[in-house]
Structure formats: C-alpha cells, structure tokens
C-alpha cells in the first residue's frame, strides 16, 4: 500500500515535470520567433543595390536609435541630418530599407494575432482576420479614393485618401457585424453569415466602380488589393499607436478564449460572459487589422496560416498561441518581403503574392507530417 | 437540508413552452436524477439551473440565494457543469482541458495551486496516462471522464450533469456513474443529473424526478417513481418492473397501444 502511494506520487511528479517542459517548449518557440524576426530583418536590410553588411546594418540601426532618442528626439530631424551630411549608408537604411521592414513587423503581428483571435472566437479553423468582410470593405474604400477621388476627408494627396478610406470602411464593416451580432445572438454562425453578406456587398460595390472606371485606375485598385509594405515613418507611427492598446487587452482575454473553445455552454458554466467576450475580441481584432490593412492593403494568408502553423507546433493554448502567432506572422511576413525584393530584382513583387508562395509549402509540409487528426 | 430550491420555473423557446410550473428541492449531498422521454425538458431544466438559459418565470435558489443575483463567475465557483458532449474543434491536451476548470478561480496567471488541483483531479480519476494526450483522440468514455475532471477542478458545491453516460458502453457507463457517486460522497457535494437509462438511474441516484412534457410527473425514490404505470404513462412503453437489492429494474416489453404520450 505504501509502495503504491509512493509510485503514484512519482507518477504525478513525472506528469508535473512533463507539463512544465511542455510549457517551456512553447516559451522557447516564442523566443525563437523573436530571434527569427531580428535575423530576417537583418538580412533584409542588407539587400539592395547599395552594399551594406549585416553587422554594419545593425550597428547603424542601433546607433540611429540612440541618436533619435537622445540627440534629435524626432526621426525626421534625424533623417534630414543624414541627408545633409551625405551619410549615404545610414540614409539608405533609415529612409529606404527600414520602413517596410518595421511596417511588416507591425502588420505581421497584427494579422497573426487577429487571425488567432478570429479562429478562437468563431471556433472555425477557416477564419482569418478577413473572414468577416474587412478586406473587401478596405478595398472598396481604396477604390473609392482611386477611381472617383471620393473620400470622407478632403486632401490633395491620393495616398492619404486611400488610407483614410480603407480604414473607415474596414471599421464600418466591422461595426455592421458588431451591430448585427448585438441584435441577434452573438453566435459564431450569426457572425460568419453576416460577414459573408457584408463581404459580397462590398465586393459588388467595388466591381461596380471598376466597371465604369478607366483601365489605369482599375489596375491601381487591383494592385492595391495585392498588399505591399510601402510605408513612411508617420504611417508606421500611426499604425503602431492603433495596434499598441489592442494587444494587451486581447492578451487579458486569452483564458476566456481557451474556455470558449470547449463550446459556449461550457464557457458560460465556467463563468465567461461568452457573447460580450466574443464581441470585444472581434472588435479589437478588427481594429488591429484595419490599422494595418489601410496602409499595406489586404495582405492575405498570414492571418490564416500563422495561427495554424503555431498551433501545429505549440498547441492550442491561447496564452501562448496568440503571441506566438503574432510574432511568427511578423517573421513570415518580413521573410516574404525579403524574397519579394530579390526574386526578380530590381522589380519588387507585392508581398501579398509572395506570402502565399512561401506559406503554402510550409503549411502543406506541416499538414502532411502532423501525427494527429487536426480538425 | 435544502441545497437548491427550484420554484415555479417556466421556460419557453419562442412561443413553445418547454418548462411549466416546475418546483422541487435538491437536498445537500444527494444525487438527484432527472428522467423523462426526449423533449420532456430535462436538459433545458439543467441549463436553467446553471443560468446558461434564463428562466421566464420563477426562481432558482442556491443556499437560499437567487441565482440571478450571482455574477457568472460567482456561480461558476459554486456550480460545475458536465455537458452531454462537446465538439472540440482545435486539439488540446487533457491537462489543459482540465485546467480550464480553474478559470473561475484564477486571475490571468495560473499558479502552482491551480496546477496542483489539476494534478489532484487527474489522480482521483486515475487518468494519469491520458494527461498529455490530445482530447480529440480519446474514446467517448475517456472524454467523459475528462469533462467530469474539468468540472471537479472547478471545486463546485453542486455538480450538474447532462446525460453523462450517453454514448458509452455498459462498462464505461458503470465506471462513470461510480466515479460520480464516489466523489459526491467523498467531497460532500450535490449532484443533479439527467439520465436516459432508467436502470442506471435506479441503480445510482438517491431520488428521481420524472418529467413529462415540461412538467414534473412524479418525484420520489426510485421504487416510488419507476413503476409500470408511470413508465406507461410517461414513456408510452409497456414494461415489467422487477426488484433487485431494494432497487427496481426495468425490462421494456413493447410500445403501449394507446399512449397518452406525445410523439
């Protein structure tokens, strides 16, 4: 009898250790994703007609960060300084190569997190940040600006009009879904069906615009809808400010998201206000997505595939899955951007196209070698 | 002592009344079984008791306090729920599934104490070998044990179970019912469960509530409720009721010709 209790105790200790290792593996994956971002960014920053080494690039970046914070207090003053003093290497990095990379990190994190959240709250493995109509609404907003120069603000700069419109319509479509889910029950089914309806509405509106538009502008709209990481520092700052407050709130809700995976009834019985949590997480992820999609265009695939890849590696616990999906999404996106720059250099292929080319083989590989039934 | 008091409870889906004037008490530390044919309102009643559904009329009180005065999380600390079956979309380990039961007690961080409670529950249900496996690859009986474990990790005073043995073979049915009656005694908790199998109900529960078309048809201990006449009236089935060890057992013979049942 004493022997038996001792052996049970041993079993339990072994299990406890195994669980700790299991958690440790997840944390390692997150750390590895961060490293991957820095390495890929470092490689990407060395690529281009002007030759700069990896080490050089990082020392220029760190020196620049130091100067911006302590000397200039302003990135534009810093870049002007580089320009006036003919510091070409520094100028190339800070003005040309770094902005798309930083935008890529922000967009990747946003799309990765929003994707994991959407799959969680909708309990649907096919969900992505765009499932509920955001991308088609943003494209419509952009098309309005490009084709008939119509915007909710007045400005001469077309790029600015596109950004404002895309953001506005992305938020408008999410608000519509939010409103519908408030009137009916906020079940995944209601939200997905409403999302499909909204998607078709905005697609039809965009098609209508394109039908009457000259070929040039149609092409511009189409190219915008591929998604690209062009951005300047002010745009980066704005999207950073939009993204920043959403992430901690979403991280606070990861437990509820975990519990909701067991079904609404069980989640309620475990004390979760299911409908409110679903609406809150949906709205914040939409905000995240809108905050980057308006600058980059709808970069597809990252938001669908990054959560899946991470889930296959570290499991479905959202405490780790949500941050991992964001960080891995960022790494994947800037890796794709790097490839986009070199594949038929000097032409830069839109990153949205490359993400699919790179993500699909990785995704298929993981699907084929997985040992367990997935969904 | 009365643990739960259900008083004049009514519920309807749209204009379809599902529960009408349901009143009964659940005593502290007993296992109460709810039986009745499909559509009698068993699951609805359980969901009302757990406030997954909101009653239209009437009150449900736990320790003398109306459950609508509780916040959801307060209620979750007192009441655990084991669903009939759930469809898990994304794979998840058994350990993490049971850890969900700690949700009402933890802040954001899950501490040593929560891990310890999960380990205790795993030990109690003797499922150490399953702990790191994926819930989606377990058999129905094993899954049911995990769902019970999750509700136990919640440390509730009242356990609500919706047909915990449906879809299980006889051996697993007995195993699951044994676990439930053992923990009810060991932890001094109260259990209310919907049961489909009359013999299983008779064998394991202290008292039975027999429901018919949204109303309570009979209440009492198994030998009072499980009579040939009640079974004919409620289920529309001719059956022979025997007795073994002081508990009735039921042998169904054929559907009754002129049933008052509605189906």
Interface residues (C-beta under 8 A of the other chain):
Chain A: X8 X11 X12 X15 X16 X18 X19 X22 X119 X123 X124 X125 X252 X255 X256 X258 X259 X261 X262 X263 X265 X266 X268 X269 X270 X271 X272 X273 X311 X315 X316 X317 X372 X373 X374 X375
Chain B: X47 X50 X51 X52 X71 X72 X73 X74 X75 X76 X77 X79 X80 X81 X83 X86 X87 X88 X89 X90 X91 X92 X93 X95 X96 X97 X100 X101 X103 X104 X106 X108 X115 X119 X122 X123 X128 X131 X132 X134 X136 X137 X150 X151 X154 X160
